[in-house]
Amino acid sequence: MHHSEGTKNSEIRRVPIIAEMRELLERLRQERPDEPADARVMRITQSELAMKAAEKKTGIAHLTHHDLRHLFATRCIESGVDIPTVSRWLGHKDGGALAMKVYGHLRNQHSASMAKLVNFAPTESNIIPLTETKGRPTKTRQQGA
C-alpha cells in the first residue's frame, strides 16, 4: 500500500500498488543507489520532462497528470475493477457517483462485449438429460455431479 499526504483534501489516501508500478518504482530507485531510501523516486522536474517526452513520442499536443489519472481510471474499469473501488482510489467521497457519470459508458461497453460471449447453443457439456416421473420431465443426476 502507498499513502499520499499531498492530496487535494489533505487527507491520507491508501491505495494498493499495482505490480507494474512497484517494478517501475524499484527500477527508478535502483538507478540512484546513492540517494537515501526515503528520497522521492521522481522529482517534479523529472515528471515534467517525462511528460514532454511522452507528448513528442505519442504526438499528443499537451499531456497532463490529469490525463494520466483519467487513463488510469479507464484502464482499471476496462480491466474489470468496479467503479466504486476506482472511485475510492481516485479519492472521491461520493460512493462512485461522479466516476459513474464519467466512466459509466465504459461499463456499458464492457457489458455489451461480454454479452457477445454468451452462447446458448447446445454442447455436450451443457446438456442435462431429462427423465420422466409420472408424466413430468425431471433432471437426472450426472455421474460425479
C-alpha positions as CSV (number, residue, x, y, z in Angstrom):
1,M,0.0,0.0,0.0
2,H,1.0,3.6,-0.6
3,H,-0.3,6.6,1.0
4,S,-0.3,10.2,-0.2
5,E,-0.4,13.2,2.1
6,G,-0.4,15.7,-0.8
7,T,-4.0,15.1,-1.8
8,K,-6.4,17.8,-2.7
9,N,-8.3,17.5,0.6
10,S,-5.1,17.0,2.6
11,E,-6.3,13.5,3.8
12,I,-4.2,10.4,3.7
13,R,-5.3,8.0,1.0
14,R,-4.2,4.4,0.8
15,V,-4.2,2.6,-2.5
16,P,-2.7,-0.7,-3.5
17,I,0.4,-0.5,-5.6
18,I,-0.1,-2.4,-8.9
19,A,2.7,-4.9,-9.7
20,E,3.9,-3.0,-12.7
21,M,4.1,0.3,-10.7
22,R,6.1,-1.4,-8.0
23,E,8.6,-2.7,-10.6
24,L,8.9,0.7,-12.2
25,L,9.5,2.4,-8.8
26,E,12.0,-0.2,-7.8
27,R,13.9,0.2,-11.1
28,L,13.9,4.0,-10.7
29,R,15.2,3.6,-7.2
30,Q,18.0,1.3,-8.3
31,E,19.1,3.9,-10.9
32,R,20.1,6.2,-7.9
33,P,21.7,3.9,-5.3
34,D,23.4,6.8,-3.6
35,E,20.2,8.5,-2.5
36,P,18.6,7.9,0.9
37,A,15.8,5.3,1.0
38,D,13.2,8.0,1.7
39,A,14.1,10.3,-1.2
40,R,11.4,10.9,-3.8
41,V,11.6,8.4,-6.6
42,M,10.7,11.1,-9.2
43,R,11.0,14.8,-8.8
44,I,8.5,17.2,-10.2
45,T,11.0,18.5,-12.8
46,Q,11.7,14.9,-13.9
47,S,8.0,14.3,-14.2
48,E,7.5,17.4,-16.3
49,L,10.4,16.3,-18.6
50,A,8.9,12.8,-18.9
51,M,5.5,14.2,-19.8
52,K,7.1,16.4,-22.5
53,A,9.0,13.4,-23.9
54,A,5.7,11.4,-23.9
55,E,3.9,14.2,-25.8
56,K,6.6,14.1,-28.5
57,K,6.7,10.3,-28.7
58,T,2.9,9.9,-28.9
59,G,2.1,13.1,-30.9
60,I,-0.3,14.3,-28.2
61,A,-0.3,18.1,-28.2
62,H,-0.5,18.5,-24.4
63,L,-0.4,15.8,-21.8
64,T,-1.2,16.5,-18.1
65,H,-1.1,14.5,-14.9
66,H,-4.9,14.7,-15.1
67,D,-4.9,12.9,-18.4
68,L,-2.9,10.1,-16.8
69,R,-5.3,10.0,-13.9
70,H,-8.2,9.5,-16.4
71,L,-6.2,6.9,-18.3
72,F,-5.6,5.0,-15.0
73,A,-9.3,5.0,-14.2
74,T,-10.2,4.0,-17.7
75,R,-7.8,1.1,-17.7
76,C,-8.9,-0.1,-14.3
77,I,-12.6,-0.2,-15.3
78,E,-11.7,-1.8,-18.6
79,S,-9.8,-4.4,-16.6
80,G,-12.9,-5.2,-14.6
81,V,-12.3,-3.2,-11.4
82,D,-15.7,-2.0,-10.2
83,I,-16.4,1.7,-10.3
84,P,-16.9,2.3,-6.5
85,T,-13.4,0.9,-6.0
86,V,-11.8,3.0,-8.7
87,S,-13.7,6.0,-7.2
88,R,-12.1,5.4,-3.8
89,W,-8.7,5.0,-5.3
90,L,-9.2,8.4,-7.0
91,G,-10.1,9.9,-3.7
92,H,-13.8,10.6,-4.5
93,K,-16.1,10.6,-1.5
94,D,-19.4,10.3,-3.3
95,G,-19.6,6.5,-3.4
96,G,-18.8,6.4,-7.1
97,A,-21.5,8.8,-8.4
98,L,-19.0,11.1,-10.2
99,A,-17.0,8.2,-11.6
100,M,-20.2,6.5,-12.8
101,K,-21.1,9.7,-14.7
102,V,-17.6,10.0,-16.2
103,Y,-16.8,6.3,-16.7
104,G,-20.2,4.6,-16.8
105,H,-20.2,4.3,-20.5
106,L,-17.1,2.0,-20.2
107,R,-19.0,-0.4,-18.1
108,N,-21.8,-0.4,-20.7
109,Q,-19.3,-1.1,-23.5
110,H,-17.7,-3.8,-21.5
111,S,-21.1,-5.3,-20.7
112,A,-22.1,-5.3,-24.4
113,S,-18.8,-7.1,-25.3
114,M,-19.3,-9.6,-22.5
115,A,-22.8,-10.3,-23.7
116,K,-21.4,-11.4,-27.1
117,L,-19.6,-14.2,-25.3
118,V,-22.8,-15.7,-24.0
119,N,-23.8,-18.8,-26.0
120,F,-27.0,-20.8,-25.6
121,A,-26.2,-23.3,-28.4
122,P,-26.3,-26.9,-27.0
123,T,-23.0,-28.6,-26.4
124,E,-22.2,-31.8,-24.7
125,S,-21.1,-30.1,-21.5
126,N,-24.3,-28.1,-21.1
127,I,-27.0,-30.7,-21.8
128,I,-28.7,-32.2,-18.8
129,P,-30.6,-35.4,-19.7
130,L,-34.3,-35.5,-18.6
131,T,-36.3,-38.5,-17.5
132,E,-40.0,-38.6,-16.9
133,T,-41.6,-39.1,-13.5
134,K,-45.3,-39.5,-13.6
135,G,-45.6,-37.7,-16.9
136,R,-43.3,-34.8,-15.8
137,P,-39.7,-34.4,-17.0
138,T,-37.1,-34.3,-14.2
139,K,-33.4,-33.8,-14.3
140,T,-31.2,-36.8,-13.8
141,R,-28.1,-36.6,-11.7
142,Q,-25.0,-36.9,-13.8
143,Q,-22.1,-39.1,-12.7
144,G,-19.7,-37.1,-10.5
145,A,-22.1,-34.1,-10.1
